[in-house]
């Protein structure tokens, strides 16, 4: 006698995507930003990702280098620069840009929860 076929193994439950992961899927293609989100809430989710991809080191960056690095993601480098500075992710003084938060700051990876 042959044994009855064993039931197919159950798939583990799928994890829900975070809002940031959803925004990355929606706005990035082949490691390029296809468009800058018009909604500030979506843009705010992507700015830390842009910061980490373009400016991984905590050091000074001249504006020319900032432009070259941002251009690898999207052609509107002026808007991205402005959003990074206005969002307080980077500082700008006399044409020199710098990360406003250390590279390992958990606030970049885990945005504050409502009511926190």
Phi and psi restraints in degrees (value plus and minus 20) as a CYANA .aco file:
   2 UNK   PHI    -122.5   -82.5
   2 UNK   PSI     127.3   167.3
   3 UNK   PHI     -93.0   -53.0
   3 UNK   PSI     126.3   166.3
   4 UNK   PHI     -85.9   -45.9
   4 UNK   PSI     130.1   170.1
   5 UNK   PHI     -80.5   -40.5
   5 UNK   PSI     120.9   160.9
   6 UNK   PHI     -95.5   -55.5
   6 UNK   PSI     127.9   167.9
   7 UNK   PHI     -85.3   -45.3
   7 UNK   PSI     130.4   170.4
   8 UNK   PHI     -82.6   -42.6
   8 UNK   PSI     120.3   160.3
   9 UNK   PHI     -83.8   -43.8
   9 UNK   PSI     123.3   163.3
  10 UNK   PHI     -94.0   -54.0
  10 UNK   PSI     120.3   160.3
  11 UNK   PHI     -95.6   -55.6
  11 UNK   PSI     121.2   161.2
  12 UNK   PHI     -85.7   -45.7
  12 UNK   PSI     130.3   170.3
  13 UNK   PHI     -80.7   -40.7
  13 UNK   PSI     121.5   161.5
  14 UNK   PHI    -101.4   -61.4
  14 UNK   PSI     119.9   159.9
  15 UNK   PHI     -97.9   -57.9
  15 UNK   PSI     119.2   159.2
  16 UNK   PHI     -93.7   -53.7
  16 UNK   PSI     122.4   162.4
  17 UNK   PHI     -92.1   -52.1
  17 UNK   PSI     123.2   163.2
  18 UNK   PHI     -95.0   -55.0
  18 UNK   PSI     146.0   186.0
  19 UNK   PHI     -80.2   -40.2
  19 UNK   PSI     -58.7   -18.7
  20 UNK   PHI     -83.7   -43.7
  20 UNK   PSI     -63.5   -23.5
  21 UNK   PHI     -82.8   -42.8
  21 UNK   PSI     -59.2   -19.2
  22 UNK   PHI     -83.6   -43.6
  22 UNK   PSI     -62.7   -22.7
  23 UNK   PHI     -84.8   -44.8
  23 UNK   PSI     -60.2   -20.2
  24 UNK   PHI     -82.3   -42.3
  24 UNK   PSI     -65.2   -25.2
  25 UNK   PHI     -81.7   -41.7
  25 UNK   PSI     -57.0   -17.0
  26 UNK   PHI     -96.4   -56.4
  26 UNK   PSI     -53.6   -13.6
  27 UNK   PHI    -131.4   -91.4
  27 UNK   PSI     -28.6    11.4
  28 UNK   PHI    -132.0   -92.0
  28 UNK   PSI     116.8   156.8
  29 UNK   PHI    -155.9  -115.9
  29 UNK   PSI     106.9   146.9
  30 UNK   PHI      30.7    70.7
  30 UNK   PSI      26.2    66.2
  31 UNK   PHI      41.7    81.7
  31 UNK   PSI       0.9    40.9
  32 UNK   PHI    -141.8  -101.8
  32 UNK   PSI     124.9   164.9
  33 UNK   PHI    -100.3   -60.3
  33 UNK   PSI      95.1   135.1
  34 UNK   PHI     -96.4   -56.4
  34 UNK   PSI     -49.4    -9.4
  35 UNK   PHI    -179.2  -139.2
  35 UNK   PSI     135.4   175.4
  36 UNK   PHI    -108.5   -68.5
  36 UNK   PSI     104.2   144.2
  37 UNK   PHI     -78.2   -38.2
  37 UNK   PSI     116.0   156.0
  38 UNK   PHI     -95.4   -55.4
  38 UNK   PSI     -53.5   -13.5
  39 UNK   PHI     -96.8   -56.8
  39 UNK   PSI     104.4   144.4
  40 UNK   PHI     -76.3   -36.3
  40 UNK   PSI     -54.7   -14.7
  41 UNK   PHI     -84.1   -44.1
  41 UNK   PSI     -59.6   -19.6
  42 UNK   PHI     -93.8   -53.8
  42 UNK   PSI     -59.2   -19.2
  43 UNK   PHI     -81.5   -41.5
  43 UNK   PSI     -62.1   -22.1
  44 UNK   PHI     -83.2   -43.2
  44 UNK   PSI     -48.9    -8.9
  45 UNK   PHI     -90.7   -50.7
  45 UNK   PSI     -52.7   -12.7
  46 UNK   PHI    -108.2   -68.2
  46 UNK   PSI     -45.6    -5.6
  47 UNK   PHI     -77.9   -37.9
  47 UNK   PSI     -62.5   -22.5
  48 UNK   PHI     -83.1   -43.1
  48 UNK   PSI     -52.3   -12.3
  49 UNK   PHI     -86.9   -46.9
  49 UNK   PSI     -65.1   -25.1
  50 UNK   PHI     -81.8   -41.8
  50 UNK   PSI     -64.0   -24.0
  51 UNK   PHI     -78.0   -38.0
  51 UNK   PSI     -68.7   -28.7
  52 UNK   PHI     -87.5   -47.5
  52 UNK   PSI     -56.3   -16.3
  53 UNK   PHI     -93.5   -53.5
  53 UNK   PSI     -59.0   -19.0
  54 UNK   PHI    -111.8   -71.8
  54 UNK   PSI     -48.5    -8.5
  55 UNK   PHI    -152.5  -112.5
  55 UNK   PSI      47.5    87.5
  56 UNK   PHI     -90.2   -50.2
  56 UNK   PSI     -44.5    -4.5
  57 UNK   PHI    -116.4   -76.4
  57 UNK   PSI     125.5   165.5
  58 UNK   PHI    -108.7   -68.7
  58 UNK   PSI      67.4   107.4
  59 UNK   PHI    -174.3  -134.3
  59 UNK   PSI     156.0   196.0
  60 UNK   PHI     -97.2   -57.2
  60 UNK   PSI     123.1   163.1
  61 UNK   PHI    -148.9  -108.9
  61 UNK   PSI     107.0   147.0
  62 UNK   PHI     -92.6   -52.6
  62 UNK   PSI     134.9   174.9
  63 UNK   PHI     -77.8   -37.8
  63 UNK   PSI     -56.8   -16.8
  64 UNK   PHI     -80.8   -40.8
  64 UNK   PSI     -62.2   -22.2
  65 UNK   PHI     -89.6   -49.6
  65 UNK   PSI     -58.9   -18.9
  66 UNK   PHI     -77.8   -37.8
  66 UNK   PSI     -66.4   -26.4
  67 UNK   PHI     -81.4   -41.4
  67 UNK   PSI     -63.8   -23.8
  68 UNK   PHI     -84.5   -44.5
  68 UNK   PSI     -62.4   -22.4
  69 UNK   PHI     -86.8   -46.8
  69 UNK   PSI     -63.9   -23.9
  70 UNK   PHI     -88.0   -48.0
  70 UNK   PSI     -52.0   -12.0
  71 UNK   PHI     -83.7   -43.7
  71 UNK   PSI     -42.8    -2.8
  72 UNK   PHI     -88.0   -48.0
  72 UNK   PSI     -41.5    -1.5
  73 UNK   PHI    -118.6   -78.6
  73 UNK   PSI     -61.1   -21.1
  74 UNK   PHI    -180.5  -140.5
  74 UNK   PSI     124.8   164.8
  75 UNK   PHI     -90.1   -50.1
  75 UNK   PSI     -42.7    -2.7
  76 UNK   PHI    -106.8   -66.8
  76 UNK   PSI      52.8    92.8
  77 UNK   PHI     -88.3   -48.3
  77 UNK   PSI     -52.0   -12.0
  78 UNK   PHI     -83.5   -43.5
  78 UNK   PSI     -62.8   -22.8
  79 UNK   PHI     -85.5   -45.5
  79 UNK   PSI     -64.0   -24.0
  80 UNK   PHI     -83.2   -43.2
  80 UNK   PSI     -62.2   -22.2
  81 UNK   PHI     -78.6   -38.6
  81 UNK   PSI     -68.6   -28.6
  82 UNK   PHI     -80.8   -40.8
  82 UNK   PSI     -64.7   -24.7
  83 UNK   PHI     -84.6   -44.6
  83 UNK   PSI     -58.3   -18.3
  84 UNK   PHI     -85.8   -45.8
  84 UNK   PSI     -60.4   -20.4
  85 UNK   PHI     -94.2   -54.2
  85 UNK   PSI     -67.1   -27.1
  86 UNK   PHI     -82.3   -42.3
  86 UNK   PSI     -52.5   -12.5
  87 UNK   PHI    -101.1   -61.1
  87 UNK   PSI     -17.5    22.5
  88 UNK   PHI      41.5    81.5
  88 UNK   PSI       8.2    48.2
  89 UNK   PHI    -109.7   -69.7
  89 UNK   PSI     -43.4    -3.4
  90 UNK   PHI    -154.3  -114.3
  90 UNK   PSI     133.5   173.5
  91 UNK   PHI    -129.1   -89.1
  91 UNK   PSI     135.0   175.0
  92 UNK   PHI    -155.0  -115.0
  92 UNK   PSI     107.5   147.5
  93 UNK   PHI    -167.5  -127.5
  93 UNK   PSI      99.1   139.1
  94 UNK   PHI      34.2    74.2
  94 UNK   PSI      22.2    62.2
  95 UNK   PHI      58.8    98.8
  95 UNK   PSI     -13.8    26.2
  96 UNK   PHI    -129.6   -89.6
  96 UNK   PSI     109.9   149.9
  97 UNK   PHI    -129.8   -89.8
  97 UNK   PSI     129.0   169.0
  98 UNK   PHI    -171.7  -131.7
  98 UNK   PSI     127.0   167.0
  99 UNK   PHI     -77.8   -37.8
  99 UNK   PSI     117.2   157.2
 100 UNK   PHI    -105.1   -65.1
 100 UNK   PSI     -40.3    -0.3
 101 UNK   PHI    -140.7  -100.7
 101 UNK   PSI     125.9   165.9
 102 UNK   PHI     -80.0   -40.0
 102 UNK   PSI     138.2   178.2
 103 UNK   PHI     -78.2   -38.2
 103 UNK   PSI     -57.9   -17.9
 104 UNK   PHI    -115.8   -75.8
 104 UNK   PSI       0.0    40.0
 105 UNK   PHI     -88.4   -48.4
 105 UNK   PSI      99.9   139.9
 106 UNK   PHI     -85.8   -45.8
 106 UNK   PSI     -37.9     2.1
 107 UNK   PHI     -84.0   -44.0
 107 UNK   PSI     -43.8    -3.8
 108 UNK   PHI     -92.1   -52.1
 108 UNK   PSI     -61.0   -21.0
 109 UNK   PHI    -101.4   -61.4
 109 UNK   PSI     -53.6   -13.6
 110 UNK   PHI    -143.5  -103.5
 110 UNK   PSI      72.9   112.9
 111 UNK   PHI     -82.3   -42.3
 111 UNK   PSI     132.6   172.6
 112 UNK   PHI     -81.6   -41.6
 112 UNK   PSI     124.8   164.8
 113 UNK   PHI    -102.8   -62.8
 113 UNK   PSI     136.6   176.6
 114 UNK   PHI     -80.5   -40.5
 114 UNK   PSI     116.9   156.9
 115 UNK   PHI      63.6   103.6
 115 UNK   PSI     -18.2    21.8
